[in-house]
């Protein structure tokens, strides 16, 4: 599928919309992205099983592999990005390196935000933690309410 939205400029974060998650890369020009991925260059999610991933520079259409992708510099409102040349140079210096991989602390979004902003963060992980904690809190409150209700019925 094609690019959604405006064409990327060097240093932009590219979000690839995958089923169940997003993959991230940094656009470095000439139709290419640098991204933290598996050996085949399609997804970093499969790297979770081996705890390592590779930094690759690949054509954006190859990484998209039919999925929708878009420029998404969503953190620019929170953090000023580095200049584009600095982002691109830093990204290209990482190409070919093997990196530790963790879904929760060292994934493809962490990798690209470190390059663009100097700090690694990931809304996908933060949102998952929030929903998990929120879900556990609701389940806990429901269990307390049920237990209280059952005890009050037993007393009657």
N, C-alpha and C positions, 0 to 999 in steps of 0.2 A: 504494500500500500504506500501511497505517497506521503510526502511531508505535509504535516498539518500546520498551517500558519505561515509566518514569515521565514524566508531563507536564513540559514545560520551564518554567523560571522565568526571569524577566528576567536577562540576563547569562550564561546557560548557553550552552555551545558545542553546536551541533547538527551531527551527522555524517549526511550523506546517502550511503547506500550505492549507489554507481554501479557498473556493470560496469567492472572493471579499476582503479578508484580510488575515493576518497571525496571528496565536496565538503563544504565547511564553511561554516557561518554562525553568527551570534550571535543568540540569541533576544532580541527587544526588547519583547515583550509584544504583546497584541492579535492573537495568531496570526501575527506577522510576524518575519522574520529579516533581518538586514543581512549581506550577503555580497559577496565580490569575484567578479565573474562577467563573462560576455560581454554583449553588448547585449541579448540576449533574456532574460537572467536565469536560464538553466538550468544553465550549466556554466562554470567558469573554464578548463577544459582547452582549449576552442577559442580562448581568448585567447592561448595559447602561440604561435600562428602570427603574431599581430600584435604581440606583446610589450606589449600594453596590455590593461587590463580596467577595468570600471566597478564602482563600489560602488553597490549597489542595496538598497532595502528592499522586500521582496516577501512575500506570504502564504506561509507555510511549506508549505502543500499545493501551491502553484504551483511552488515550488522542488523539492519532492520529486518531482513529476511521475510519481507512481506507484511510486517507489522507497521502500524502507524507510528511515526516519530515526530517530535517537535522540539523547537527551542524552548527551554524552560529554565530561565535564570531566576527561579522563584525566591531565592534567598537574597537577591540584590537589595530588597527593601530593608533587610536586617543587617546586611554586611556589605561594605563596599568591595567590589571585586578588584583583583589585581589588574594591571593593564593587560590587554589581549596578548601582546608579544611575550610578556612574562609567563602567562598561563600556557601558551603554546610551547614555548621553549622548555618549561618545566615538564609538561606532558611528554614531549618527545624524548627528554632525557630518561624517562621511566620506561620507554618501550623496550621490550625484551627482558625485563626484570620479572623474577618470580616473587610474589608477595604472599604474606600470610593472608588468609581469607577467613572472615567470620561474618555470618549473616547479621549479627547484632552490633558488631563494632568495627569491622573492616571489610565492607562490601563495596560494590561498584559506585554507589552514591557517595559513600564516605571518601572514596578515592578522588572523585571529580570535584567534590566540594573543597577538599584540601588543596587541590590545584588552583581553583578559582578564587577561594577566599582565605586560604591559609589555615583553616580549621576544618576538621572533618565532622560532618553531621549528616543525619539521614532521617527525614520525616517518616519514611516507611517504617523504620524501626521504632521511632518515637510514638507514632500513631498506634502501632501494634501493641506496644507496652501499655499505652493509655487504655486501649480497648480491653486488653487482657485484665489489667488492674480494675477497670470499671466493671467488667463482667464478673470478676471474682467478688467485688464488693457487693454488687446486686445479688449474686447468688448467696453470699454470706448473710445479707440482710433478710433475704427470703427464708433462709434456713432458721434464723433466729425468730422471725415472725411465726413460722410454722410451728416451731418448738413451743413458743409462748402460747399460741392458740391451742395446741394439743394439751398442754399442761392445764390451761384454764378449763378445757372441756372435761379433763379427768377429775378436777376438783369439784365440778358440778355434779 
